[in-house]
Every structure is written in C-alpha cells, then in structure tokens.
C-alpha cells in the first residue's frame, strides 16, 4: 500500500513540474492554458489521492477523493473563463496556430 | 521510505512554484499573470497534501480542499475582471 502512495506522489509531482515547464516554454496564453489546466490539477489531485491511500482513515480518504474530483471538475471551467477573457481583451493567438476561431462568434 | 519520496516531491514542487513565479514576473499580458497565480494555488494544494503525508497530520486535507476552492473562485473573479475591463 505504501508503494502505491509513493508512486502516486511521485507521478503527481512530476505532472505538476511538467505543467510549469509548459507554462514557461509555450508561445502564447492559450497554449499555456493547455499545459496548466490539464497537467497541473491532475498532479495536485494525484497527490491528494496519495494522501487518501496513506492516511488509512475512511473519513480523510473520502474527503481527499472529493477534493480530487473538485479539482478535476473546476479546472476546465476556470481555464475556459480565462481563455475567453483573454480573447475578448484583444490577445491574439500565436501565428503558428492554424485554425483561427476568432472568426466564430463566441 | 516515505520520507525520501516526500523530500523529492517537495523539491519538484518548489522548482515548479519558482517557474510559476517567473511566469508572473515576465508574463507579457495580464492573462499570463492570472494563469501563473492559478498555477500557484494548484501547486499550493499539492504542497499542503504532501505536508500532510510527511507529518501524518491528516487535518491538512481539509485545508488543501479549502485552498482549492478559494483558488477556483479567485481565478473566476480575475477572469470576470479581465472581461469587464474590455479591449485594451
């Protein structure tokens, strides 16, 4: 059981680090949101699941699993809000982006 | 064993938080800075959960969930502010 928790903690930390690497390396806000809103909450959620495994207490484990689902469900909402606000405030996507969704009225 | 694992994870998350701070400092637009703040709150949830694993104080799980809630609300509020500020 302790090995499962250790694997969850390591994978979660690596995913968080990869998310920040994407934030630092990608060219514009929208691609950075791609990196930050998927890998980041999944990494933190996997660390919470590791805490659920290692705690050995049902009350704590259920709360951690609920926190995992809360993170997974709310991160697309906030990322969509932020991308929409960035688009409305006049930030243009990088020129290497092939499909121009700005022509569609959001 | 769990001590070694949590130490490695703390180092990884600390480096990640430094990267997010770099993005907040150099971020060319306000949306980049909001994105960096959102990333910092998510990383803080992970660090608090790791601290709970390290010390065995499972009360910190509740604090992690509370920080996640506040982080979502703050990102939504910042995005609304960016929308209401209009085109620059």
N, CA and C atoms of all chains as a GROMACS GRO file, in nm:
protein
  582
    1UNK      N    1   0.083  -0.121   0.000
    1UNK     CA    2   0.000   0.000   0.000
    1UNK      C    3   0.086   0.126   0.000
    2UNK      N    4   0.197   0.121   0.075
    2UNK     CA    5   0.284   0.238   0.082
    2UNK      C    6   0.350   0.264  -0.053
    3UNK      N    7   0.370   0.155  -0.131
    3UNK     CA    8   0.432   0.174  -0.262
    3UNK      C    9   0.335   0.243  -0.358
    4UNK      N   10   0.206   0.208  -0.347
    4UNK     CA   11   0.105   0.277  -0.430
    4UNK      C   12   0.103   0.426  -0.398
    5UNK      N   13   0.106   0.459  -0.269
    5UNK     CA   14   0.106   0.600  -0.229
    5UNK      C   15   0.230   0.672  -0.281
    6UNK      N   16   0.346   0.604  -0.270
    6UNK     CA   17   0.471   0.667  -0.316
    6UNK      C   18   0.466   0.691  -0.466
    7UNK      N   19   0.412   0.592  -0.542
    7UNK     CA   20   0.402   0.611  -0.687
    7UNK      C   21   0.308   0.726  -0.721
    8UNK      N   22   0.194   0.736  -0.648
    8UNK     CA   23   0.101   0.846  -0.675
    8UNK      C   24   0.166   0.981  -0.646
    9UNK      N   25   0.241   0.990  -0.535
    9UNK     CA   26   0.306   1.117  -0.501
    9UNK      C   27   0.408   1.157  -0.607
   10UNK      N   28   0.491   1.060  -0.650
   10UNK     CA   29   0.595   1.091  -0.749
   10UNK      C   30   0.532   1.133  -0.881
   11UNK      N   31   0.431   1.057  -0.927
   11UNK     CA   32   0.369   1.091  -1.056
   11UNK      C   33   0.300   1.226  -1.049
   12UNK      N   34   0.233   1.255  -0.935
   12UNK     CA   35   0.168   1.385  -0.921
   12UNK      C   36   0.267   1.500  -0.924
   13UNK      N   37   0.380   1.485  -0.854
   13UNK     CA   38   0.480   1.592  -0.855
   13UNK      C   39   0.540   1.610  -0.993
   14UNK      N   40   0.566   1.498  -1.063
   14UNK     CA   41   0.623   1.510  -1.198
   14UNK      C   42   0.525   1.580  -1.292
   15UNK      N   43   0.394   1.549  -1.278
   15UNK     CA   44   0.295   1.616  -1.364
   15UNK      C   45   0.290   1.765  -1.336
   16UNK      N   46   0.298   1.804  -1.207
   16UNK     CA   47   0.298   1.947  -1.175
   16UNK      C   48   0.419   2.015  -1.235
   17UNK      N   49   0.536   1.950  -1.225
   17UNK     CA   50   0.658   2.009  -1.280
   17UNK      C   51   0.646   2.022  -1.432
   18UNK      N   52   0.586   1.921  -1.499
   18UNK     CA   53   0.570   1.926  -1.644
   18UNK      C   54   0.475   2.039  -1.683
   19UNK      N   55   0.370   2.062  -1.600
   19UNK     CA   56   0.277   2.171  -1.628
   19UNK      C   57   0.348   2.305  -1.625
   20UNK      N   58   0.434   2.325  -1.525
   20UNK     CA   59   0.504   2.454  -1.516
   20UNK      C   60   0.606   2.466  -1.628
   21UNK      N   61   0.666   2.354  -1.670
   21UNK     CA   62   0.756   2.358  -1.786
   21UNK      C   63   0.681   2.407  -1.909
   22UNK      N   64   0.556   2.357  -1.927
   22UNK     CA   65   0.475   2.404  -2.038
   22UNK      C   66   0.443   2.551  -2.028
   23UNK      N   67   0.413   2.598  -1.904
   23UNK     CA   68   0.383   2.741  -1.886
   23UNK      C   69   0.503   2.825  -1.925
   24UNK      N   70   0.623   2.777  -1.894
   24UNK     CA   71   0.742   2.856  -1.926
   24UNK      C   72   0.779   2.851  -2.073
   25UNK      N   73   0.747   2.742  -2.143
   25UNK     CA   74   0.801   2.723  -2.277
   25UNK      C   75   0.705   2.758  -2.390
   26UNK      N   76   0.572   2.750  -2.366
   26UNK     CA   77   0.477   2.767  -2.477
   26UNK      C   78   0.467   2.913  -2.520
   27UNK      N   79   0.427   2.938  -2.646
   27UNK     CA   80   0.440   3.073  -2.701
   27UNK      C   81   0.332   3.173  -2.660
   28UNK      N   82   0.205   3.134  -2.641
   28UNK     CA   83   0.103   3.234  -2.609
   28UNK      C   84   0.012   3.184  -2.497
   29UNK      N   85  -0.082   3.270  -2.455
   29UNK     CA   86  -0.164   3.241  -2.337
   29UNK      C   87  -0.245   3.114  -2.355
   30UNK      N   88  -0.296   3.091  -2.476
   30UNK     CA   89  -0.390   2.981  -2.496
   30UNK      C   90  -0.320   2.846  -2.487
   31UNK      N   91  -0.199   2.836  -2.546
   31UNK     CA   92  -0.126   2.710  -2.533
   31UNK      C   93  -0.076   2.691  -2.391
   32UNK      N   94  -0.045   2.802  -2.322
   32UNK     CA   95  -0.004   2.788  -2.181
   32UNK      C   96  -0.119   2.738  -2.096
   33UNK      N   97  -0.242   2.786  -2.127
   33UNK     CA   98  -0.359   2.734  -2.056
   33UNK      C   99  -0.376   2.585  -2.081
   34UNK      N  100  -0.345   2.541  -2.204
   34UNK     CA  101  -0.347   2.398  -2.235
   34UNK      C  102  -0.263   2.319  -2.135
   35UNK      N  103  -0.139   2.368  -2.112
   35UNK     CA  104  -0.049   2.295  -2.022
   35UNK      C  105  -0.098   2.305  -1.878
   36UNK      N  106  -0.136   2.428  -1.836
   36UNK     CA  107  -0.160   2.450  -1.694
   36UNK      C  108  -0.292   2.391  -1.647
   37UNK      N  109  -0.393   2.386  -1.734
   37UNK     CA  110  -0.524   2.346  -1.683
   37UNK      C  111  -0.546   2.196  -1.690
   38UNK      N  112  -0.457   2.121  -1.752
   38UNK     CA  113  -0.474   1.975  -1.752
   38UNK      C  114  -0.374   1.907  -1.659
   39UNK      N  115  -0.244   1.934  -1.682
   39UNK     CA  116  -0.144   1.861  -1.606
   39UNK      C  117  -0.137   1.908  -1.460
   40UNK      N  118  -0.157   2.040  -1.437
   40UNK     CA  119  -0.144   2.092  -1.302
   40UNK      C  120  -0.246   2.036  -1.203
   41UNK      N  121  -0.378   2.050  -1.228
   41UNK     CA  122  -0.476   1.994  -1.135
   41UNK      C  123  -0.469   1.843  -1.125
   42UNK      N  124  -0.434   1.774  -1.236
   42UNK     CA  125  -0.420   1.628  -1.224
   42UNK      C  126  -0.305   1.592  -1.132
   43UNK      N  127  -0.194   1.669  -1.139
   43UNK     CA  128  -0.082   1.642  -1.048
   43UNK      C  129  -0.120   1.662  -0.903
   44UNK      N  130  -0.183   1.779  -0.873
   44UNK     CA  131  -0.224   1.804  -0.734
   44UNK      C  132  -0.328   1.702  -0.688
   45UNK      N  133  -0.419   1.664  -0.780
   45UNK     CA  134  -0.520   1.564  -0.745
   45UNK      C  135  -0.459   1.428  -0.716
   46UNK      N  136  -0.354   1.390  -0.792
   46UNK     CA  137  -0.289   1.261  -0.764
   46UNK      C  138  -0.218   1.265  -0.630
   47UNK      N  139  -0.162   1.382  -0.592
   47UNK     CA  140  -0.100   1.392  -0.459
   47UNK      C  141  -0.208   1.377  -0.351
   48UNK      N  142  -0.326   1.436  -0.374
   48UNK     CA  143  -0.437   1.418  -0.279
   48UNK      C  144  -0.478   1.271  -0.269
   49UNK      N  145  -0.480   1.199  -0.384
   49UNK     CA  146  -0.513   1.056  -0.380
   49UNK      C  147  -0.406   0.978  -0.304
   50UNK      N  148  -0.279   1.021  -0.319
   50UNK     CA  149  -0.173   0.958  -0.241
   50UNK      C  150  -0.195   0.977  -0.092
   51UNK      N  151  -0.240   1.098  -0.053
   51UNK     CA  152  -0.273   1.123   0.088
   51UNK      C  153  -0.389   1.033   0.132
   52UNK      N  154  -0.489   1.013   0.042
   52UNK     CA  155  -0.602   0.926   0.076
   52UNK      C  156  -0.556   0.783   0.100
   53UNK      N  157  -0.458   0.736   0.020
   53UNK     CA  158  -0.410   0.599   0.035
   53UNK      C  159  -0.330   0.586   0.164
   54UNK      N  160  -0.246   0.687   0.193
   54UNK     CA  161  -0.153   0.674   0.304
   54UNK      C  162  -0.220   0.702   0.439
   55UNK      N  163  -0.336   0.770   0.438
   55UNK     CA  164  -0.396   0.809   0.566
   55UNK      C  165  -0.453   0.690   0.642
   56UNK      N  166  -0.514   0.594   0.569
   56UNK     CA  167  -0.570   0.478   0.637
   56UNK      C  168  -0.693   0.509   0.720
   57UNK      N  169  -0.762   0.617   0.686
   57UNK     CA  170  -0.881   0.659   0.759
   57UNK      C  171  -0.989   0.692   0.656
   58UNK      N  172  -1.106   0.630   0.670
   58UNK     CA  173  -1.209   0.646   0.567
   58UNK      C  174  -1.255   0.791   0.554
   59UNK      N  175  -1.269   0.861   0.670
   59UNK     CA  176  -1.318   0.999   0.665
   59UNK      C  177  -1.223   1.087   0.584
   60UNK      N  178  -1.093   1.073   0.611
   60UNK     CA  179  -0.993   1.153   0.538
   60UNK      C  180  -0.988   1.111   0.392
   61UNK      N  181  -0.996   0.979   0.366
   61UNK     CA  182  -0.984   0.930   0.228
   61UNK      C  183  -1.098   0.981   0.142
   62UNK      N  184  -1.220   0.981   0.198
   62UNK     CA  185  -1.335   1.028   0.119
   62UNK      C  186  -1.321   1.177   0.090
   63UNK      N  187  -1.273   1.254   0.189
   63UNK     CA  188  -1.255   1.397   0.165
   63UNK      C  189  -1.150   1.422   0.058
   64UNK      N  190  -1.042   1.341   0.061
   64UNK     CA  191  -0.937   1.360  -0.040
   64UNK      C  192  -0.989   1.327  -0.179
   65UNK      N  193  -1.069   1.219  -0.192
   65UNK     CA  194  -1.123   1.183  -0.323
   65UNK      C  195  -1.219   1.291  -0.372
   66UNK      N  196  -1.298   1.349  -0.278
   66UNK     CA  197  -1.386   1.460  -0.316
   66UNK      C  198  -1.305   1.580  -0.363
   67UNK      N  199  -1.193   1.608  -0.295
   67UNK     CA  200  -1.106   1.718  -0.340
   67UNK      C  201  -1.048   1.692  -0.477
   68UNK      N  202  -1.011   1.566  -0.504
   68UNK     CA  203  -0.962   1.528  -0.638
   68UNK      C  204  -1.066   1.560  -0.744
   69UNK      N  205  -1.192   1.517  -0.721
   69UNK     CA  206  -1.296   1.541  -0.821
   69UNK      C  207  -1.327   1.690  -0.834
   70UNK      N  208  -1.318   1.763  -0.720
   70UNK     CA  209  -1.341   1.907  -0.728
   70UNK      C  210  -1.237   1.974  -0.817
   71UNK      N  211  -1.109   1.936  -0.799
   71UNK     CA  212  -1.003   1.994  -0.882
   71UNK      C  213  -1.025   1.961  -1.029
   72UNK      N  214  -1.056   1.833  -1.057
   72UNK     CA  215  -1.071   1.789  -1.196
   72UNK      C  216  -1.190   1.858  -1.262
   73UNK      N  217  -1.299   1.883  -1.184
   73UNK     CA  218  -1.419   1.942  -1.244
   73UNK      C  219  -1.408   2.092  -1.260
   74UNK      N  220  -1.335   2.162  -1.172
   74UNK     CA  221  -1.335   2.308  -1.179
   74UNK      C  222  -1.226   2.364  -1.269
   75UNK      N  223  -1.119   2.288  -1.295
   75UNK     CA  224  -1.010   2.345  -1.375
   75UNK      C  225  -1.051   2.374  -1.520
   76UNK      N  226  -1.134   2.290  -1.588
   76UNK     CA  227  -1.177   2.331  -1.723
   76UNK      C  228  -1.262   2.456  -1.722
   77UNK      N  229  -1.344   2.474  -1.616
   77UNK     CA  230  -1.430   2.593  -1.610
   77UNK      C  231  -1.345   2.719  -1.600
   78UNK      N  232  -1.249   2.718  -1.507
   78UNK     CA  233  -1.167   2.839  -1.491
   78UNK      C  234  -1.080   2.863  -1.613
   79UNK      N  235  -1.030   2.755  -1.675
   79UNK     CA  236  -0.946   2.773  -1.794
   79UNK      C  237  -1.028   2.831  -1.909
   80UNK      N  238  -1.153   2.785  -1.923
   80UNK     CA  239  -1.237   2.838  -2.030
   80UNK      C  240  -1.269   2.985  -2.006
   81UNK      N  241  -1.302   3.020  -1.880
   81UNK     CA  242  -1.329   3.160  -1.847
   81UNK      C  243  -1.209   3.247  -1.879
   82UNK      N  244  -1.091   3.200  -1.841
   82UNK     CA  245  -0.970   3.280  -1.859
   82UNK      C  246  -0.936   3.295  -2.007
   83UNK      N  247  -0.952   3.186  -2.086
   83UNK     CA  248  -0.922   3.194  -2.229
   83UNK      C  249  -1.020   3.287  -2.299
   84UNK      N  250  -1.148   3.281  -2.258
   84UNK     CA  251  -1.248   3.369  -2.318
   84UNK      C  252  -1.218   3.516  -2.285
   85UNK      N  253  -1.181   3.542  -2.160
   85UNK     CA  254  -1.148   3.679  -2.120
   85UNK      C  255  -1.025   3.728  -2.194
   86UNK      N  256  -0.924   3.640  -2.212
   86UNK     CA  257  -0.803   3.681  -2.283
   86UNK      C  258  -0.834   3.713  -2.429
   87UNK      N  259  -0.920   3.631  -2.490
   87UNK     CA  260  -0.957   3.654  -2.630
   87UNK      C  261  -1.034   3.784  -2.646
   88UNK      N  262  -1.128   3.810  -2.552
   88UNK     CA  263  -1.207   3.932  -2.559
   88UNK      C  264  -1.121   4.055  -2.532
   89UNK      N  265  -1.015   4.042  -2.452
   89UNK     CA  266  -0.935   4.159  -2.421
   89UNK      C  267  -0.832   4.187  -2.530
   90UNK      N  268  -0.837   4.113  -2.640
   90UNK     CA  269  -0.759   4.151  -2.755
   90UNK      C  270  -0.626   4.082  -2.771
   91UNK      N  271  -0.603   3.972  -2.698
   91UNK     CA  272  -0.479   3.897  -2.716
   91UNK      C  273  -0.495   3.806  -2.836
   92UNK      N  274  -0.401   3.817  -2.930
   92UNK     CA  275  -0.411   3.732  -3.049
   92UNK      C  276  -0.332   3.604  -3.028
   93UNK      N  277  -0.383   3.491  -3.078
   93UNK     CA  278  -0.308   3.366  -3.068
   93UNK      C  279  -0.179   3.374  -3.150
   94UNK      N  280  -0.086   3.285  -3.117
   94UNK     CA  281   0.042   3.281  -3.187
   94UNK      C  282   0.020   3.253  -3.336
   95UNK      N  283   0.110   3.306  -3.421
   95UNK     CA  284   0.088   3.294  -3.565
   95UNK      C  285   0.103   3.150  -3.613
   96UNK      N  286   0.165   3.063  -3.531
   96UNK     CA  287   0.176   2.923  -3.571
   96UNK      C  288   0.047   2.846  -3.549
   97UNK      N  289  -0.052   2.908  -3.477
   97UNK     CA  290  -0.181   2.843  -3.458
   97UNK      C  291  -0.255   2.841  -3.590
   98UNK      N  292  -0.301   2.724  -3.634
   98UNK     CA  293  -0.350   2.714  -3.772
   98UNK      C  294  -0.496   2.754  -3.784
   99UNK      N  295  -0.583   2.715  -3.690
   99UNK     CA  296  -0.726   2.744  -3.704
   99UNK      C  297  -0.755   2.872  -3.627
  100UNK      N  298  -0.819   2.972  -3.696
  100UNK     CA  299  -0.849   3.098  -3.631
  100UNK      C  300  -0.994   3.095  -3.583
  101UNK      N  301  -1.015   3.059  -3.456
  101UNK     CA  302  -1.150   3.051  -3.402
  101UNK      C  303  -1.209   3.188  -3.372
  102UNK      N  304  -1.130   3.295  -3.392
  102UNK     CA  305  -1.185   3.426  -3.362
  102UNK      C  306  -1.293   3.466  -3.460
  103UNK      N  307  -1.296   3.398  -3.577
  103UNK     CA  308  -1.399   3.430  -3.675
  103UNK      C  309  -1.536   3.382  -3.629
  104UNK      N  310  -1.538   3.284  -3.539
  104UNK     CA  311  -1.664   3.235  -3.486
  104UNK      C  312  -1.704   3.324  -3.370
  105UNK      N  313  -1.832   3.359  -3.363
  105UNK     CA  314  -1.877   3.448  -3.257
  105UNK      C  315  -1.899   3.368  -3.128
  106UNK      N  316  -1.811   3.388  -3.028
  106UNK     CA  317  -1.825   3.312  -2.903
  106UNK      C  318  -1.922   3.381  -2.810
  107UNK      N  319   1.116   0.534   0.395
  107UNK     CA  320   1.100   0.540   0.250
  107UNK      C  321   1.009   0.657   0.211
  108UNK      N  322   0.898   0.673   0.285
  108UNK     CA  323   0.804   0.781   0.250
  108UNK      C  324   0.870   0.917   0.275
  109UNK      N  325   0.970   0.919   0.366
  109UNK     CA  326   1.044   1.044   0.390
  109UNK      C  327   1.119   1.086   0.264
  110UNK      N  328   1.192   0.989   0.204
  110UNK     CA  329   1.269   1.020   0.083
  110UNK      C  330   1.178   1.066  -0.030
  111UNK      N  331   1.065   0.993  -0.046
  111UNK     CA  332   0.973   1.027  -0.155
  111UNK      C  333   0.917   1.168  -0.136
  112UNK      N  334   0.878   1.201  -0.013
  112UNK     CA  335   0.820   1.335   0.007
  112UNK      C  336   0.926   1.443  -0.011
  113UNK      N  337   1.052   1.413   0.025
  113UNK     CA  338   1.158   1.512   0.003
  113UNK      C  339   1.174   1.541  -0.146
  114UNK      N  340   1.179   1.433  -0.228
  114UNK     CA  341   1.191   1.453  -0.373
  114UNK      C  342   1.073   1.532  -0.426
  115UNK      N  343   0.952   1.499  -0.378
  115UNK     CA  344   0.833   1.568  -0.428
  115UNK      C  345   0.833   1.715  -0.386
  116UNK      N  346   0.881   1.744  -0.262
  116UNK     CA  347   0.889   1.883  -0.219
  116UNK      C  348   0.984   1.962  -0.309
  117UNK      N  349   1.098   1.900  -0.345
  117UNK     CA  350   1.193   1.970  -0.432
  117UNK      C  351   1.131   1.999  -0.568
  118UNK      N  352   1.061   1.897  -0.626
  118UNK     CA  353   0.998   1.915  -0.757
  118UNK      C  354   0.894   2.026  -0.752
  119UNK      N  355   0.809   2.025  -0.647
  119UNK     CA  356   0.703   2.125  -0.640
  119UNK      C  357   0.760   2.264  -0.612
  120UNK      N  358   0.870   2.271  -0.536
  120UNK     CA  359   0.932   2.401  -0.512
  120UNK      C  360   0.988   2.460  -0.640
  121UNK      N  361   1.054   2.375  -0.722
  121UNK     CA  362   1.104   2.423  -0.851
  121UNK      C  363   0.988   2.468  -0.940
  122UNK      N  364   0.877   2.390  -0.936
  122UNK     CA  365   0.761   2.427  -1.018
  122UNK      C  366   0.706   2.561  -0.974
  123UNK      N  367   0.701   2.586  -0.842
  123UNK     CA  368   0.648   2.713  -0.795
  123UNK      C  369   0.738   2.830  -0.837
  124UNK      N  370   0.871   2.806  -0.836
  124UNK     CA  371   0.961   2.911  -0.885
  124UNK      C  372   0.935   2.941  -1.032
  125UNK      N  373   0.908   2.837  -1.113
  125UNK     CA  374   0.877   2.860  -1.254
  125UNK      C  375   0.750   2.942  -1.271
  126UNK      N  376   0.650   2.912  -1.188
  126UNK     CA  377   0.524   2.989  -1.197
  126UNK      C  378   0.549   3.135  -1.158
  127UNK      N  379   0.636   3.159  -1.059
  127UNK     CA  380   0.667   3.297  -1.019
  127UNK      C  381   0.739   3.369  -1.131
  128UNK      N  382   0.829   3.296  -1.202
  128UNK     CA  383   0.897   3.356  -1.317
  128UNK      C  384   0.796   3.398  -1.423
  129UNK      N  385   0.694   3.313  -1.447
  129UNK     CA  386   0.592   3.347  -1.546
  129UNK      C  387   0.512   3.470  -1.502
  130UNK      N  388   0.485   3.482  -1.369
  130UNK     CA  389   0.412   3.601  -1.321
  130UNK      C  390   0.496   3.726  -1.344
  131UNK      N  391   0.629   3.716  -1.323
  131UNK     CA  392   0.712   3.835  -1.337
  131UNK      C  393   0.726   3.876  -1.483
  132UNK      N  394   0.755   3.778  -1.572
  132UNK     CA  395   0.783   3.815  -1.711
  132UNK      C  396   0.660   3.814  -1.799
  133UNK      N  397   0.544   3.765  -1.745
  133UNK     CA  398   0.426   3.745  -1.829
  133UNK      C  399   0.389   3.869  -1.908
  134UNK      N  400   0.380   3.860  -2.041
  134UNK     CA  401   0.360   3.983  -2.118
  134UNK      C  402   0.223   4.045  -2.097
  135UNK      N  403   0.121   3.967  -2.066
  135UNK     CA  404  -0.012   4.026  -2.050
  135UNK      C  405  -0.068   3.992  -1.913
  136UNK      N  406  -0.183   4.055  -1.879
  136UNK     CA  407  -0.246   4.028  -1.750
  136UNK      C  408  -0.297   3.884  -1.742
  137UNK      N  409  -0.341   3.828  -1.857
  137UNK     CA  410  -0.391   3.691  -1.856
  137UNK      C  411  -0.282   3.592  -1.818
  138UNK      N  412  -0.157   3.619  -1.861
  138UNK     CA  413  -0.046   3.532  -1.822
  138UNK      C  414  -0.026   3.534  -1.672
  139UNK      N  415  -0.040   3.652  -1.612
  139UNK     CA  416  -0.016   3.662  -1.468
  139UNK      C  417  -0.128   3.592  -1.390
  140UNK      N  418  -0.253   3.604  -1.440
  140UNK     CA  419  -0.364   3.532  -1.374
  140UNK      C  420  -0.341   3.382  -1.384
  141UNK      N  421  -0.292   3.338  -1.501
  141UNK     CA  422  -0.260   3.196  -1.520
  141UNK      C  423  -0.154   3.150  -1.422
  142UNK      N  424  -0.050   3.235  -1.400
  142UNK     CA  425   0.053   3.199  -1.304
  142UNK      C  426  -0.001   3.190  -1.163
  143UNK      N  427  -0.091   3.283  -1.125
  143UNK     CA  428  -0.149   3.278  -0.991
  143UNK      C  429  -0.233   3.152  -0.972
  144UNK      N  430  -0.310   3.115  -1.076
  144UNK     CA  431  -0.391   2.994  -1.071
  144UNK      C  432  -0.302   2.871  -1.052
  145UNK      N  433  -0.190   2.868  -1.126
  145UNK     CA  434  -0.096   2.756  -1.112
  145UNK      C  435  -0.037   2.751  -0.972
  146UNK      N  436  -0.009   2.869  -0.914
  146UNK     CA  437   0.049   2.871  -0.779
  146UNK      C  438  -0.050   2.815  -0.677
  147UNK      N  439  -0.180   2.848  -0.689
  147UNK     CA  440  -0.275   2.791  -0.593
  147UNK      C  441  -0.287   2.640  -0.608
  148UNK      N  442  -0.285   2.592  -0.733
  148UNK     CA  443  -0.293   2.446  -0.753
  148UNK      C  444  -0.170   2.378  -0.695
  149UNK      N  445  -0.051   2.441  -0.716
  149UNK     CA  446   0.072   2.383  -0.658
  149UNK      C  447   0.067   2.388  -0.505
  150UNK      N  448   0.004   2.494  -0.449
  150UNK     CA  449  -0.006   2.502  -0.304
  150UNK      C  450  -0.092   2.390  -0.248
  151UNK      N  451  -0.199   2.352  -0.321
  151UNK     CA  452  -0.280   2.237  -0.279
  151UNK      C  453  -0.193   2.112  -0.272
  152UNK      N  454  -0.110   2.090  -0.375
  152UNK     CA  455  -0.021   1.974  -0.375
  152UNK      C  456   0.078   1.977  -0.261
  153UNK      N  457   0.134   2.097  -0.232
  153UNK     CA  458   0.234   2.106  -0.126
  153UNK      C  459   0.170   2.081   0.011
  154UNK      N  460   0.046   2.132   0.032
  154UNK     CA  461  -0.021   2.109   0.160
  154UNK      C  462  -0.052   1.960   0.177
  155UNK      N  463  -0.097   1.893   0.069
  155UNK     CA  464  -0.124   1.750   0.078
  155UNK      C  465   0.004   1.672   0.106
  156UNK      N  466   0.116   1.714   0.043
  156UNK     CA  467   0.244   1.649   0.071
  156UNK      C  468   0.286   1.668   0.216
  157UNK      N  469   0.260   1.788   0.270
  157UNK     CA  470   0.292   1.814   0.410
  157UNK      C  471   0.212   1.724   0.501
  158UNK      N  472   0.083   1.700   0.464
  158UNK     CA  473   0.000   1.609   0.544
  158UNK      C  474   0.056   1.468   0.540
  159UNK      N  475   0.106   1.424   0.423
  159UNK     CA  476   0.166   1.290   0.414
  159UNK      C  477   0.292   1.284   0.499
  160UNK      N  478   0.373   1.390   0.493
  160UNK     CA  479   0.501   1.390   0.563
  160UNK      C  480   0.484   1.385   0.714
  161UNK      N  481   0.391   1.470   0.767
  161UNK     CA  482   0.379   1.480   0.912
  161UNK      C  483   0.274   1.386   0.970
  162UNK      N  484   0.184   1.331   0.887
  162UNK     CA  485   0.079   1.247   0.940
  162UNK      C  486  -0.038   1.324   0.997
  163UNK      N  487  -0.037   1.456   0.985
  163UNK     CA  488  -0.149   1.537   1.034
  163UNK      C  489  -0.254   1.545   0.923
  164UNK      N  490  -0.354   1.455   0.926
  164UNK     CA  491  -0.449   1.448   0.814
  164UNK      C  492  -0.548   1.563   0.816
  165UNK      N  493  -0.543   1.648   0.920
  165UNK     CA  494  -0.629   1.768   0.921
  165UNK      C  495  -0.597   1.859   0.803
  166UNK      N  496  -0.474   1.849   0.751
  166UNK     CA  497  -0.434   1.936   0.641
  166UNK      C  498  -0.509   1.905   0.512
  167UNK      N  499  -0.574   1.786   0.503
  167UNK     CA  500  -0.654   1.756   0.384
  167UNK      C  501  -0.767   1.857   0.367
  168UNK      N  502  -0.831   1.894   0.479
  168UNK     CA  503  -0.938   1.993   0.472
  168UNK      C  504  -0.886   2.128   0.424
  169UNK      N  505  -0.765   2.164   0.473
  169UNK     CA  506  -0.707   2.293   0.432
  169UNK      C  507  -0.678   2.292   0.283
  170UNK      N  508  -0.629   2.176   0.231
  170UNK     CA  509  -0.599   2.167   0.087
  170UNK      C  510  -0.727   2.187   0.006
  171UNK      N  511  -0.837   2.126   0.049
  171UNK     CA  512  -0.962   2.141  -0.025
  171UNK      C  513  -1.009   2.286  -0.018
  172UNK      N  514  -0.994   2.350   0.097
  172UNK     CA  515  -1.032   2.491   0.110
  172UNK      C  516  -0.951   2.581   0.019
  173UNK      N  517  -0.820   2.555   0.010
  173UNK     CA  518  -0.735   2.636  -0.079
  173UNK      C  519  -0.775   2.615  -0.224
  174UNK      N  520  -0.812   2.490  -0.260
  174UNK     CA  521  -0.855   2.464  -0.398
  174UNK      C  522  -0.981   2.544  -0.430
  175UNK      N  523  -1.076   2.549  -0.335
  175UNK     CA  524  -1.200   2.624  -0.356
  175UNK      C  525  -1.172   2.773  -0.375
  176UNK      N  526  -1.090   2.830  -0.286
  176UNK     CA  527  -1.059   2.972  -0.295
  176UNK      C  528  -0.985   3.003  -0.425
  177UNK      N  529  -0.897   2.910  -0.468
  177UNK     CA  530  -0.823   2.931  -0.592
  177UNK      C  531  -0.915   2.935  -0.713
  178UNK      N  532  -1.012   2.844  -0.717
  178UNK     CA  533  -1.108   2.846  -0.830
  178UNK      C  534  -1.187   2.976  -0.831
  179UNK      N  535  -1.236   3.016  -0.712
  179UNK     CA  536  -1.316   3.140  -0.707
  179UNK      C  537  -1.233   3.261  -0.747
  180UNK      N  538  -1.106   3.266  -0.703
  180UNK     CA  539  -1.024   3.383  -0.736
  180UNK      C  540  -0.994   3.387  -0.885
  181UNK      N  541  -0.970   3.270  -0.946
  181UNK     CA  542  -0.945   3.271  -1.091
  181UNK      C  543  -1.069   3.317  -1.167
  182UNK      N  544  -1.187   3.268  -1.123
  182UNK     CA  545  -1.311   3.311  -1.189
  182UNK      C  546  -1.331   3.461  -1.174
  183UNK      N  547  -1.301   3.515  -1.054
  183UNK     CA  548  -1.320   3.658  -1.032
  183UNK      C  549  -1.222   3.740  -1.116
  184UNK      N  550  -1.096   3.694  -1.126
  184UNK     CA  551  -0.998   3.765  -1.208
  184UNK      C  552  -1.039   3.763  -1.354
  185UNK      N  553  -1.094   3.649  -1.401
  185UNK     CA  554  -1.136   3.640  -1.541
  185UNK      C  555  -1.252   3.734  -1.567
  186UNK      N  556  -1.345   3.746  -1.471
  186UNK     CA  557  -1.456   3.840  -1.487
  186UNK      C  558  -1.404   3.983  -1.492
  187UNK      N  559  -1.303   4.011  -1.408
  187UNK     CA  560  -1.244   4.146  -1.410
  187UNK      C  561  -1.181   4.175  -1.545
  188UNK      N  562  -1.109   4.075  -1.600
  188UNK     CA  563  -1.044   4.093  -1.730
  188UNK      C  564  -1.148   4.114  -1.839
  189UNK      N  565  -1.263   4.043  -1.827
  189UNK     CA  566  -1.371   4.063  -1.925
  189UNK      C  567  -1.431   4.202  -1.913
  190UNK      N  568  -1.453   4.247  -1.789
  190UNK     CA  569  -1.522   4.375  -1.771
  190UNK      C  570  -1.431   4.492  -1.804
  191UNK      N  571  -1.298   4.469  -1.801
  191UNK     CA  572  -1.206   4.577  -1.832
  191UNK      C  573  -1.210   4.613  -1.980
  192UNK      N  574  -1.249   4.513  -2.062
  192UNK     CA  575  -1.268   4.540  -2.203
  192UNK      C  576  -1.140   4.536  -2.284
  193UNK      N  577  -1.155   4.567  -2.410
  193UNK     CA  578  -1.042   4.558  -2.502
  193UNK      C  579  -0.946   4.674  -2.481
  194UNK      N  580  -0.818   4.643  -2.473
  194UNK     CA  581  -0.719   4.748  -2.446
  194UNK      C  582  -0.677   4.816  -2.575
   0.00000   0.00000   0.00000
